[in-house]
Amino acid sequence: MSLHVLKKALATMVVASLPMAALADNTEGVKHPLWYKEPSEKTMKLAAIDDLTDVVVSDGQRGEEGFPASKIADLEAISVLKPDLLVSIPLNGKTTASAYKRLAEAGTKVVFIDQAVEGMDPGKDYAAIISSDNLALGMYLADLLAESIDYKGNVAALYFANDFYVTNLRYEGFIARLRAKYPDVKLVAAAGHDDPNKGQEVAQGVLARYPDIDGMYASWSIPAMGAVTAANVNGRTPADFKIVNENFDQIVALNMAQNGFIAGISSQRPYDQGTAEAKIGALTLIGETVPPYVVVPPLAVKRANLPQSYKTIYRIDLPQEMNSALSQ
């Protein structure tokens, strides 16, 4: 039995054996977005696992079982191929569907990033979807926020209001993990934005109503830095208010290095995801069967592991400015 099969079997046994006793709903009373759906029983069981390392949490949009990207074989032949291949992220699966279908019908091999478009089927109209494990990414956000406030306190969520599959999953994972693992961390408010530049405005509204909350999940870096500004305006300090966000960039990384408000980042691994996309595309072009849904595990970033996380994400060393900030 291969190591992957053994790990998968063990994870399945763990999920099957986890009791589903009634949980105290520490998110009760919060008004979730219109697209929000309650986490499934499977998601709640996975959310209760202590260590999510090597556990694939997300399934595909059509229920396809997630396949670990690390298990795709390398192809030496890829450098000599001249593939007729499109690797693309459909930002709107409805309005762009016809264009993708025309490409596929003309013989172009399609590999999607994060989500497929409506009316296209894996193995027939496209090769595969390559995605970060977005449910797990949301769960890591809950882990990071809970740890930053010593596993007790009141928090808020600043979510992306538009119905976008990837961010929906992250929010769902965050909620599921809070409910399954952190009964003493209460979500008191959830507020949406439809423009990342409105992060400060929305965060200020939350802080005006709940001036003493202990932390906030603030979407990705731009809304999160808006929340940083709102916290400063409201007289909060990094010692008494923590912010976590999804996805990694220079601005939030520097704020973290400087001991600012950013206490945790749940990040994609773009280099590894790009490698997986190339491998899947090459395998498809030489006629190999590929998994329809391939997931790349997220990375939980804290100040303590910032240097190695930076190198994992960017494949270069931490900039000197951040190194200097870490030493202070």
C-alpha positions as CSV (number, residue, x, y, z in Angstrom):
1,M,0.0,0.0,0.0
2,S,1.4,3.4,-1.0
3,L,2.0,6.1,1.6
4,H,-0.7,8.3,-0.1
5,V,-3.2,5.4,0.0
6,L,-2.4,4.7,3.7
7,K,-2.7,8.3,4.7
8,K,-6.0,8.6,2.9
9,A,-7.3,5.4,4.5
10,L,-6.3,6.7,8.0
11,A,-7.9,10.1,7.4
12,T,-11.1,8.3,6.2
13,M,-11.1,6.2,9.4
14,V,-10.6,9.3,11.5
15,V,-13.5,11.1,9.9
16,A,-15.7,8.1,10.2
17,S,-15.0,7.7,13.8
18,L,-15.4,11.3,14.9
19,P,-18.5,11.7,17.1
20,M,-21.0,14.3,15.8
21,A,-22.3,15.4,19.2
22,A,-24.3,18.6,19.3
23,L,-21.9,21.5,19.2
24,A,-22.5,24.8,20.9
25,D,-23.0,27.2,18.0
26,N,-20.6,30.0,18.7
27,T,-21.7,31.7,15.5
28,E,-25.4,31.8,16.4
29,G,-27.2,35.0,15.6
30,V,-24.7,36.1,13.0
31,K,-26.2,37.2,9.7
32,H,-24.3,35.2,7.0
33,P,-24.2,36.2,3.3
34,L,-27.0,35.1,1.0
35,W,-24.8,32.5,-0.7
36,Y,-23.7,30.9,2.5
37,K,-24.7,27.3,3.1
38,E,-24.3,25.4,6.3
39,P,-21.2,23.2,6.4
40,S,-21.9,19.6,5.5
41,E,-21.5,16.8,8.1
42,K,-18.3,15.8,6.3
43,T,-17.0,19.3,6.5
44,M,-17.8,19.5,10.2
45,K,-16.1,16.2,10.9
46,L,-13.0,17.3,9.0
47,A,-13.0,20.7,10.8
48,A,-12.8,18.8,14.1
49,I,-9.5,17.1,13.2
50,D,-6.6,18.6,15.2
51,D,-3.9,18.5,12.5
52,L,-5.1,19.2,8.9
53,T,-1.6,18.6,7.5
54,D,-1.9,16.0,4.6
55,V,-5.7,16.0,4.9
56,V,-7.5,17.0,1.7
57,V,-10.6,18.9,2.8
58,S,-12.1,20.3,-0.4
59,D,-14.0,18.4,-3.0
60,G,-14.7,19.7,-6.5
61,Q,-17.8,21.7,-7.5
62,R,-19.5,18.5,-8.7
63,G,-18.3,16.4,-5.7
64,E,-15.1,15.1,-7.3
65,E,-12.7,13.8,-4.7
66,G,-9.7,16.1,-4.2
67,F,-6.4,14.6,-5.4
68,P,-3.2,15.9,-3.7
69,A,-1.1,17.9,-6.2
70,S,2.1,16.5,-4.7
71,K,1.2,13.1,-6.2
72,I,1.3,14.2,-9.9
73,A,4.3,12.6,-11.6
74,D,7.0,14.8,-13.1
75,L,7.4,14.7,-16.9
76,E,10.9,15.2,-18.4
77,A,9.3,15.4,-21.8
78,I,7.4,18.6,-20.9
79,S,10.2,20.9,-22.1
80,V,10.1,19.5,-25.7
81,L,6.3,19.6,-26.1
82,K,4.6,22.5,-28.0
83,P,1.2,22.1,-26.3
84,D,-2.0,23.5,-27.5
85,L,-3.1,24.3,-24.0
86,L,-5.0,27.0,-22.1
87,V,-4.5,27.4,-18.3
88,S,-7.1,29.9,-17.1
89,I,-9.1,31.1,-14.1
90,P,-12.7,31.9,-15.0
91,L,-13.7,34.9,-12.8
92,N,-17.3,34.5,-13.9
93,G,-18.3,30.9,-14.7
94,K,-21.5,32.0,-16.3
95,T,-20.6,34.8,-18.7
96,T,-17.3,33.2,-19.9
97,A,-18.7,29.7,-20.4
98,S,-19.4,30.0,-24.1
99,A,-15.9,31.3,-24.9
100,Y,-14.3,28.4,-23.0
101,K,-16.6,25.9,-24.8
102,R,-15.6,27.2,-28.2
103,L,-11.9,26.8,-27.3
104,A,-12.5,23.2,-26.1
105,E,-14.6,22.3,-29.2
106,A,-11.7,23.6,-31.4
107,G,-9.3,21.2,-29.8
108,T,-7.7,23.3,-27.1
109,K,-6.9,21.5,-23.9
110,V,-8.2,23.4,-21.0
111,V,-6.9,23.4,-17.4
112,F,-8.9,25.5,-15.0
113,I,-7.6,27.3,-11.9
114,D,-9.8,27.2,-8.8
115,Q,-13.2,26.6,-10.6
116,A,-14.8,25.4,-13.8
117,V,-17.4,27.2,-15.9
118,E,-21.0,26.1,-16.2
119,G,-21.9,23.4,-18.7
120,M,-18.4,21.9,-19.0
121,D,-17.5,18.4,-17.8
122,P,-14.1,17.1,-16.7
123,G,-12.5,14.6,-19.0
124,K,-14.7,15.7,-21.8
125,D,-14.6,19.5,-22.1
126,Y,-11.6,20.2,-19.8
127,A,-8.8,18.3,-18.3
128,A,-8.9,19.3,-14.6
129,I,-9.3,22.0,-12.0
130,I,-6.2,22.9,-10.0
131,S,-7.0,24.6,-6.8
132,S,-5.8,25.5,-3.4
133,D,-7.7,23.5,-0.7
134,N,-10.0,26.5,0.0
135,L,-12.0,24.9,2.8
136,A,-8.7,24.1,4.6
137,L,-7.5,27.6,3.9
138,G,-10.5,29.0,5.7
139,M,-10.0,26.5,8.5
140,Y,-6.4,27.7,8.9
141,L,-7.7,31.2,9.3
142,A,-9.8,30.1,12.2
143,D,-6.8,28.4,13.7
144,L,-4.6,31.4,13.4
145,L,-7.2,33.8,14.8
146,A,-8.0,31.6,17.7
147,E,-4.4,31.1,18.6
148,S,-3.7,34.9,18.3
149,I,-6.4,35.7,21.0
150,D,-5.4,32.7,23.2
151,Y,-8.4,30.7,22.2
152,K,-11.0,32.9,23.9
153,G,-12.8,36.1,23.0
154,N,-15.2,37.8,20.5
155,V,-14.3,38.1,16.8
156,A,-15.8,39.4,13.6
157,A,-15.6,38.3,9.9
158,L,-15.2,40.6,7.0
159,Y,-16.2,38.5,4.0
160,F,-16.4,39.0,0.2
161,A,-20.1,39.6,-0.5
162,N,-20.1,38.5,-4.1
163,D,-21.1,34.9,-4.9
164,F,-17.6,33.6,-5.8
165,Y,-16.9,29.9,-5.3
166,V,-13.4,30.2,-4.0
167,T,-14.0,32.9,-1.3
168,N,-17.3,31.2,-0.4
169,L,-15.4,28.0,0.5
170,R,-12.9,29.9,2.6
171,Y,-15.7,31.6,4.6
172,E,-17.4,28.3,5.0
173,G,-14.2,26.6,6.2
174,F,-13.6,29.5,8.7
175,I,-17.1,29.1,10.2
176,A,-16.9,25.3,10.3
177,R,-13.6,25.3,12.1
178,L,-14.7,27.9,14.7
179,R,-17.7,25.8,15.5
180,A,-15.9,22.5,15.6
181,K,-12.8,23.5,17.5
182,Y,-13.1,26.8,19.3
183,P,-16.2,27.0,21.5
184,D,-14.8,29.9,23.5
185,V,-14.2,32.0,20.4
186,K,-17.5,33.7,19.5
187,L,-18.3,35.2,16.1
188,V,-20.4,38.3,17.0
189,A,-20.6,39.9,13.6
190,A,-20.1,39.2,9.9
191,A,-20.0,42.0,7.4
192,G,-19.6,41.9,3.6
193,H,-17.8,44.0,1.1
194,D,-18.1,43.9,-2.7
195,D,-15.0,46.0,-3.2
196,P,-11.7,45.3,-1.5
197,N,-11.0,49.0,-1.2
198,K,-14.0,49.3,1.1
199,G,-12.3,47.2,3.8
200,Q,-11.7,50.2,6.0
201,E,-15.2,51.5,5.7
202,V,-16.8,48.1,6.5
203,A,-14.3,47.3,9.3
204,Q,-15.0,50.7,10.9
205,G,-18.7,49.9,10.9
206,V,-18.0,46.7,12.7
207,L,-15.7,48.3,15.3
208,A,-18.2,51.1,15.9
209,R,-20.8,48.5,16.9
210,Y,-18.4,46.2,18.6
211,P,-15.6,48.4,19.9
212,D,-14.1,45.7,22.2
213,I,-13.9,42.7,19.9
214,D,-10.6,40.8,20.1
215,G,-10.0,40.1,16.4
216,M,-11.2,39.9,12.9
217,Y,-10.9,37.7,9.8
218,A,-10.6,40.4,7.1
219,S,-10.7,38.7,3.7
220,W,-7.5,39.1,1.7
221,S,-4.6,41.7,1.9
222,I,-6.3,44.8,0.6
223,P,-9.4,44.6,2.9
224,A,-7.2,43.5,5.7
225,M,-5.0,46.6,5.5
226,G,-8.2,48.6,5.4
227,A,-9.1,46.9,8.7
228,V,-5.6,47.8,10.0
229,T,-6.4,51.5,9.3
230,A,-9.8,51.2,10.9
231,A,-8.3,49.7,14.0
232,N,-5.8,52.5,14.3
233,V,-8.5,55.1,13.8
234,N,-10.5,53.4,16.6
235,G,-7.6,53.5,19.0
236,R,-6.9,49.8,19.0
237,T,-3.4,48.4,19.2
238,P,-1.8,45.1,17.9
239,A,-1.7,44.0,21.5
240,D,-5.5,44.0,21.9
241,F,-6.8,43.4,18.4
242,K,-5.6,40.8,16.0
243,I,-6.3,40.5,12.2
244,V,-5.9,37.4,10.0
245,N,-6.3,37.3,6.2
246,E,-6.2,34.9,3.3
247,N,-3.4,35.1,0.7
248,F,0.1,36.5,1.1
249,D,1.7,39.6,-0.2
250,Q,4.4,42.1,0.7
251,I,2.2,44.5,2.6
252,V,0.6,42.1,5.0
253,A,3.9,40.2,5.4
254,L,5.7,43.5,6.4
255,N,3.0,44.4,8.8
256,M,3.3,41.0,10.5
257,A,7.1,41.3,10.6
258,Q,6.8,44.7,12.3
259,N,4.5,43.2,15.0
260,G,1.5,45.0,13.6
261,F,-2.1,44.0,13.5
262,I,-1.7,41.1,11.0
263,A,-1.3,38.1,13.3
264,G,-1.8,35.3,10.7
265,I,-2.1,34.7,7.0
266,S,-3.6,31.6,5.4
267,S,-1.9,31.5,2.0
268,Q,-2.1,29.7,-1.2
269,R,1.1,28.2,-2.6
270,P,1.2,29.9,-6.1
271,Y,4.5,28.3,-7.2
272,D,3.4,24.8,-6.3
273,Q,-0.1,25.4,-7.9
274,G,1.6,26.6,-11.1
275,T,3.8,23.6,-11.2
276,A,0.7,21.3,-10.8
277,E,-1.1,23.2,-13.6
278,A,1.9,22.6,-15.9
279,K,2.1,18.9,-15.1
280,I,-1.6,18.3,-15.5
281,G,-1.5,20.2,-18.8
282,A,1.4,18.1,-20.1
283,L,-0.1,14.8,-19.0
284,T,-3.3,15.7,-20.8
285,L,-1.5,16.6,-24.0
286,I,0.2,13.2,-24.2
287,G,-3.1,11.4,-23.6
288,E,-2.7,10.4,-20.0
289,T,-5.7,10.3,-17.7
290,V,-5.6,12.9,-15.0
291,P,-7.6,13.5,-11.7
292,P,-10.4,15.9,-12.4
293,Y,-9.8,18.0,-9.3
294,V,-6.3,18.5,-7.9
295,V,-5.7,20.4,-4.7
296,V,-2.6,22.2,-3.3
297,P,-2.5,22.5,0.5
298,P,-2.5,26.0,2.0
299,L,0.1,27.4,4.2
300,A,-0.5,28.8,7.7
301,V,1.8,31.8,8.2
302,K,2.7,33.3,11.6
303,R,5.5,35.7,12.6
304,A,7.5,32.7,13.9
305,N,7.6,31.0,10.5
306,L,7.6,34.0,8.3
307,P,11.1,33.6,6.8
308,Q,10.5,30.0,5.7
309,S,6.9,30.7,4.6
310,Y,8.2,33.6,2.4
311,K,10.7,31.3,0.8
312,T,8.1,28.6,0.2
313,I,5.7,31.1,-1.4
314,Y,8.1,33.2,-3.5
315,R,11.2,30.9,-3.7
316,I,13.5,33.7,-2.5
317,D,14.7,34.8,0.9
318,L,12.9,37.2,3.1
319,P,13.7,40.9,2.2
320,Q,16.1,42.7,4.4
321,E,13.4,45.2,5.6
322,M,11.4,42.3,7.0
323,N,14.4,40.5,8.4
324,S,15.3,43.7,10.3
325,A,11.8,44.1,11.6
326,L,11.8,40.5,12.9
327,S,15.0,41.1,14.9
328,Q,13.5,44.1,16.8
